[in-house]
Amino acid sequence: MPPYAAREAAAGNPEGPGYAGLATFCGRPWLESEAELLARRPDVAVVGAPFDIATTHRPGARFGPRALRAAAYDPGTYHLDLGIEIFEWLDVVDAGDAHCPHGLTEASHANIRAKVHEVARAGIFPLVLGGDHSITWPAATAVAEAVGWGEVGLLHFDAHADTADIIDGNLASHGTPMRRLIESGAVRGRNFVQVGLRGYWPPPDVFAWMRDNGLRWHLMHEVWDRGSRAVIADAIAEAVDGCKALYLSVDIDVLDPGFAPGTGTPEPGGMNPADLLRAVRQIALDTPLVAADIVEVSPPFDHAETTVNSAHRVAMEVFAALAHRRRTAAGGMPDLPGTAP
């Protein structure tokens, strides 16, 4: 029997539509306190980071965590490609939100860092829901503190590099978090890899800093030219070379805004959801992934929950891949219609 099948059956969780009942992520148990997490010790804890005052253009990502819990279409929990009932093999809980008081960047970032660190230091995989992309600075820092300073690679999907030094006098903008992580030493430049960059920013001096610090990037033009599978294979090899763990950061604006209109800084010409979801799955299958975030989902600008659903499925692909790895370690095989990846 899968390790969590009996537990969930005994709990008597009601079967029902995603729009009914309390809005926890995928209807998972709500364990907000550190004591509850330590008592249960789940495999994954979903953490909300409802913060967006570091946004340069359209705000609204503070509503992302709630929308991903409450507004996503409930797709079921059986992953067809991998042939696995996800939550029978992976124990996932919703750990609530970090407190993000309005107008207070330093306090909000400190609370995000503390909340994620509670999860990561217990050996639990944090799946962080933003919020604007500035939340990756405290979240990835917390993971590096738990796993090893400078021992965590970072694979970053985004239309924008987010490696500016300062924007409008703000060192903690959503356009600067990756530079802060590199400068602090939490992530080494050689293990920082970006996929999907396109458009008209940043300028050459920012790319010069990135080159000088060993960062690597794969522009959207390369994805179009070579295909996503080849690019992702290279990005994985680069990100994990010489480090023991990986952090995945997905800015939903890596998708073309035709697929993801609900974001703060939409840039035409991006990835499609089919390629992004399969890339995320491959990363979670093939790397020592220990944490992930999904950011820049801005529900006020969404249409028909299009962006919310794509972001929600990013999380589901991570869960499915982690569940498959647990099943494989236990000697299990995919059920119909799944196949081994």
C-alpha positions as CSV (number, residue, x, y, z in Angstrom):
1,M,0.0,0.0,0.0
2,P,1.3,3.5,-0.7
3,P,2.6,5.1,2.5
4,Y,-0.1,7.7,2.9
5,A,-3.2,5.9,1.5
6,A,-4.2,4.6,4.9
7,R,-3.7,7.9,6.6
8,E,-5.9,9.8,4.2
9,A,-8.6,7.1,4.2
10,A,-8.7,7.1,8.0
11,A,-9.0,10.9,8.1
12,G,-12.3,10.6,6.3
13,N,-11.6,13.7,4.1
14,P,-14.8,14.5,2.3
15,E,-14.8,14.2,-1.5
16,G,-16.1,17.3,-3.1
17,P,-15.5,20.1,-5.6
18,G,-12.6,22.5,-5.2
19,Y,-14.9,25.5,-4.7
20,A,-16.5,24.0,-1.6
21,G,-15.2,23.9,1.9
22,L,-12.2,25.6,3.4
23,A,-9.7,27.0,0.9
24,T,-6.4,25.2,1.5
25,F,-4.0,24.3,-1.3
26,C,-5.4,21.2,-3.0
27,G,-7.7,20.7,0.0
28,R,-4.6,19.6,2.0
29,P,-4.6,19.7,5.9
30,W,-3.9,23.1,7.4
31,L,-0.9,23.0,9.7
32,E,0.0,26.6,10.4
33,S,2.3,26.2,13.5
34,E,5.8,24.9,13.6
35,A,4.8,22.5,16.4
36,E,2.1,21.0,14.1
37,L,4.6,20.6,11.3
38,L,7.2,18.9,13.5
39,A,4.5,16.5,14.9
40,R,3.4,15.4,11.5
41,R,6.7,15.9,9.5
42,P,5.1,16.0,6.0
43,D,7.1,15.7,2.8
44,V,6.0,19.1,1.5
45,A,4.6,22.3,3.2
46,V,2.9,25.0,1.1
47,V,3.8,28.5,2.4
48,G,2.1,31.7,1.3
49,A,4.0,34.9,0.8
50,P,1.3,37.5,0.1
51,F,3.6,40.5,-0.6
52,D,3.7,42.7,-3.6
53,I,4.9,46.2,-2.7
54,A,8.2,45.6,-4.5
55,T,6.4,45.5,-7.8
56,T,7.5,48.0,-10.5
57,H,4.4,48.0,-12.7
58,R,1.1,46.3,-11.9
59,P,0.5,45.2,-8.2
60,G,-1.9,42.5,-7.1
61,A,0.4,39.5,-6.5
62,R,-0.4,39.7,-2.8
63,F,-3.6,38.0,-3.8
64,G,-1.8,35.2,-5.5
65,P,-1.6,32.7,-2.6
66,R,-5.3,33.0,-1.8
67,A,-6.3,32.6,-5.5
68,L,-4.1,29.6,-5.9
69,R,-5.8,28.0,-2.9
70,A,-9.4,29.1,-3.7
71,A,-9.8,29.9,-7.4
72,A,-7.9,27.2,-9.2
73,Y,-9.9,24.5,-11.0
74,D,-9.6,21.3,-9.0
75,P,-8.1,18.8,-11.5
76,G,-8.1,15.7,-9.4
77,T,-5.0,14.1,-7.9
78,Y,-4.1,11.3,-10.3
79,H,-1.2,12.2,-12.7
80,L,-1.9,10.6,-16.0
81,D,1.6,10.8,-17.5
82,L,3.3,9.3,-14.4
83,G,0.4,7.0,-13.5
84,I,0.4,8.0,-9.9
85,E,-2.1,9.0,-7.2
86,I,0.0,11.9,-5.9
87,F,-1.1,12.2,-2.3
88,E,-1.0,8.5,-1.6
89,W,2.8,8.8,-2.1
90,L,3.5,12.3,-1.0
91,D,2.4,13.9,2.2
92,V,1.6,17.6,1.5
93,V,0.2,20.1,4.0
94,D,-0.7,23.8,3.8
95,A,1.4,25.7,6.3
96,G,-0.4,29.0,5.9
97,D,1.1,32.4,5.2
98,A,4.0,34.4,6.4
99,H,2.8,37.7,7.9
100,C,3.4,40.5,5.5
101,P,2.3,43.8,7.0
102,H,1.4,46.4,4.4
103,G,4.1,48.9,3.5
104,L,6.9,47.1,5.5
105,T,9.3,45.4,3.2
106,E,11.9,44.6,5.8
107,A,9.5,43.1,8.2
108,S,7.7,41.1,5.5
109,H,10.9,39.7,4.1
110,A,12.0,38.8,7.6
111,N,8.8,36.9,8.3
112,I,9.0,35.1,5.0
113,R,12.5,34.0,5.7
114,A,11.6,32.8,9.2
115,K,8.5,30.9,8.0
116,V,10.4,29.2,5.2
117,H,13.3,28.4,7.5
118,E,10.9,26.6,9.9
119,V,10.0,24.3,7.1
120,A,13.3,23.8,5.5
121,R,15.3,23.2,8.7
122,A,12.9,20.4,9.6
123,G,13.8,18.6,6.3
124,I,10.4,19.5,4.8
125,F,10.2,20.7,1.2
126,P,8.8,24.3,1.1
127,L,6.6,25.2,-1.9
128,V,6.3,29.0,-1.6
129,L,3.4,30.9,-3.2
130,G,4.1,34.6,-4.0
131,G,3.8,37.4,-4.0
132,D,6.1,39.3,-6.2
133,H,9.6,38.0,-7.1
134,S,11.3,39.9,-4.3
135,I,10.1,37.0,-2.0
136,T,12.7,34.7,-3.5
137,W,15.5,36.6,-1.7
138,P,14.3,35.7,1.8
139,A,12.9,32.3,0.8
140,A,16.0,31.0,-1.0
141,T,18.2,32.5,1.8
142,A,16.2,30.5,4.3
143,V,16.7,27.3,2.3
144,A,20.5,28.0,2.0
145,E,20.7,28.5,5.7
146,A,19.0,25.1,6.2
147,V,20.8,23.1,3.5
148,G,24.2,24.8,3.3
149,W,25.4,28.3,2.5
150,G,26.5,28.4,-1.1
151,E,25.5,24.7,-1.6
152,V,22.1,25.4,-3.3
153,G,21.8,26.0,-7.0
154,L,18.9,28.1,-8.4
155,L,17.1,27.4,-11.6
156,H,15.0,30.5,-12.5
157,F,12.2,30.7,-15.1
158,D,11.4,34.3,-16.0
159,A,11.0,36.8,-18.7
160,H,13.3,39.1,-16.8
161,A,16.7,38.6,-15.2
162,D,15.9,40.2,-11.8
163,T,19.6,40.9,-11.3
164,A,19.5,44.7,-11.2
165,D,21.6,46.3,-8.5
166,I,19.0,48.9,-7.5
167,I,15.7,50.2,-8.9
168,D,14.3,53.6,-8.0
169,G,16.5,53.5,-4.9
170,N,15.1,50.1,-3.8
171,L,17.6,47.3,-3.1
172,A,14.7,44.9,-2.4
173,S,12.7,45.4,-5.7
174,H,11.2,42.4,-7.5
175,G,13.9,43.3,-10.1
176,T,16.8,42.8,-7.7
177,P,16.4,39.5,-5.7
178,M,18.8,37.4,-7.7
179,R,21.7,39.8,-7.3
180,R,21.1,39.9,-3.6
181,L,21.3,36.1,-3.4
182,I,24.5,36.1,-5.4
183,E,26.1,39.0,-3.5
184,S,25.3,37.4,-0.1
185,G,26.8,34.0,-1.1
186,A,23.6,32.1,-0.4
187,V,23.8,31.0,-4.1
188,R,27.0,30.8,-6.1
189,G,26.9,32.5,-9.5
190,R,28.1,29.4,-11.3
191,N,25.0,27.5,-10.0
192,F,22.5,30.2,-11.0
193,V,20.8,29.5,-14.3
194,Q,17.9,31.4,-16.0
195,V,15.5,30.3,-18.7
196,G,13.1,32.3,-20.8
197,L,14.6,35.8,-20.7
198,R,13.3,38.0,-23.5
199,G,12.2,41.5,-24.3
200,Y,14.0,44.8,-23.7
201,W,15.5,44.6,-20.2
202,P,18.1,44.4,-18.6
203,P,20.7,46.5,-20.4
204,P,24.3,45.3,-21.2
205,D,25.9,46.4,-18.0
206,V,23.6,44.1,-16.0
207,F,24.5,41.2,-18.3
208,A,28.2,42.1,-17.9
209,W,27.8,41.8,-14.1
210,M,26.0,38.4,-14.6
211,R,28.8,37.2,-16.8
212,D,31.5,38.4,-14.4
213,N,29.8,36.5,-11.6
214,G,29.4,33.3,-13.5
215,L,25.7,33.3,-14.0
216,R,24.3,31.5,-17.0
217,W,21.2,32.3,-19.0
218,H,19.1,30.8,-21.9
219,L,17.2,33.5,-23.7
220,M,13.7,32.7,-25.0
221,H,15.1,32.9,-28.5
222,E,17.3,29.9,-27.7
223,V,14.3,28.0,-26.4
224,W,12.5,28.8,-29.7
225,D,15.6,27.9,-31.8
226,R,16.8,24.7,-30.1
227,G,13.6,23.5,-28.4
228,S,12.7,23.5,-24.7
229,R,13.9,19.9,-24.0
230,A,17.5,20.6,-25.1
231,V,17.6,23.9,-23.3
232,I,16.2,22.4,-20.1
233,A,18.7,19.5,-20.2
234,D,21.6,22.0,-20.4
235,A,20.1,24.2,-17.7
236,I,19.8,21.3,-15.3
237,A,23.4,20.2,-15.8
238,E,24.6,23.8,-15.2
239,A,22.5,24.4,-12.1
240,V,23.5,21.3,-10.2
241,D,27.1,21.2,-11.2
242,G,29.1,21.2,-8.0
243,C,26.2,21.8,-5.6
244,K,24.2,19.4,-3.4
245,A,20.6,20.9,-3.7
246,L,18.5,22.9,-6.0
247,Y,15.9,25.7,-5.6
248,L,13.4,26.3,-8.4
249,S,11.9,29.7,-8.9
250,V,9.1,30.1,-11.5
251,D,7.9,33.6,-12.3
252,I,4.6,33.0,-14.1
253,D,5.5,35.8,-16.6
254,V,7.9,33.3,-18.2
255,L,4.7,32.2,-20.0
256,D,3.5,34.3,-22.9
257,P,0.8,36.7,-21.6
258,G,-1.7,35.1,-23.9
259,F,-1.5,32.1,-21.6
260,A,-0.8,34.1,-18.4
261,P,-2.3,37.6,-18.5
262,G,-2.6,37.9,-14.7
263,T,0.9,39.1,-13.9
264,G,2.6,42.4,-13.1
265,T,5.0,42.8,-16.0
266,P,3.7,40.8,-19.0
267,E,6.2,40.3,-21.9
268,P,5.0,38.9,-25.2
269,G,6.8,36.0,-26.8
270,G,7.1,33.6,-23.9
271,M,6.9,29.9,-23.2
272,N,3.7,27.9,-23.5
273,P,2.2,26.0,-20.5
274,A,2.9,22.6,-22.1
275,D,6.6,23.2,-22.3
276,L,6.8,24.9,-18.8
277,L,5.0,22.1,-17.0
278,R,7.0,19.4,-18.6
279,A,10.2,21.3,-17.8
280,V,9.3,21.7,-14.2
281,R,8.4,18.0,-14.0
282,Q,11.8,17.0,-15.5
283,I,13.6,19.2,-13.0
284,A,11.8,17.7,-10.0
285,L,12.5,14.2,-11.4
286,D,16.2,14.6,-12.2
287,T,17.7,17.0,-9.7
288,P,18.2,17.2,-5.9
289,L,15.3,19.7,-5.7
290,V,14.7,20.8,-2.1
291,A,12.4,23.9,-2.5
292,A,10.5,25.9,-5.1
293,D,8.5,29.1,-5.4
294,I,5.8,30.3,-7.8
295,V,5.6,34.0,-8.0
296,E,4.0,37.1,-9.8
297,V,0.5,35.7,-10.1
298,S,-1.7,38.8,-10.0
299,P,-5.4,37.7,-9.9
300,P,-6.8,41.2,-10.5
301,F,-5.4,41.1,-14.1
302,D,-6.2,37.5,-14.8
303,H,-9.0,36.2,-17.1
304,A,-11.0,33.1,-16.3
305,E,-8.3,32.0,-13.8
306,T,-6.0,31.2,-16.8
307,T,-2.9,32.3,-15.0
308,V,-4.0,30.9,-11.7
309,N,-4.6,27.4,-13.2
310,S,-1.2,27.4,-15.0
311,A,0.6,28.4,-11.7
312,H,-1.4,25.8,-9.8
313,R,-0.3,23.1,-12.2
314,V,3.4,24.1,-11.8
315,A,2.9,23.0,-8.2
316,M,1.1,19.8,-9.2
317,E,4.0,18.9,-11.5
318,V,6.5,19.3,-8.6
319,F,4.3,17.2,-6.3
320,A,3.8,14.4,-9.0
321,A,7.5,14.2,-9.7
322,L,8.4,14.0,-6.0
323,A,5.7,11.3,-5.5
324,H,7.1,9.3,-8.4
325,R,10.6,9.4,-6.9
326,R,9.2,8.1,-3.6
327,R,7.3,5.3,-5.4
328,T,10.4,4.4,-7.5
329,A,12.5,4.1,-4.3
330,A,9.9,1.8,-2.9
331,G,10.0,-0.4,-6.0
332,G,6.7,0.7,-7.4
333,M,5.7,1.1,-11.1
334,P,3.4,3.5,-12.9
335,D,-0.3,2.6,-13.2
336,L,-2.3,3.0,-16.4
337,P,-2.0,5.1,-18.5
338,G,1.3,6.2,-17.1
339,T,4.8,5.3,-18.3
340,A,8.2,5.5,-16.5
341,P,9.9,8.8,-17.4
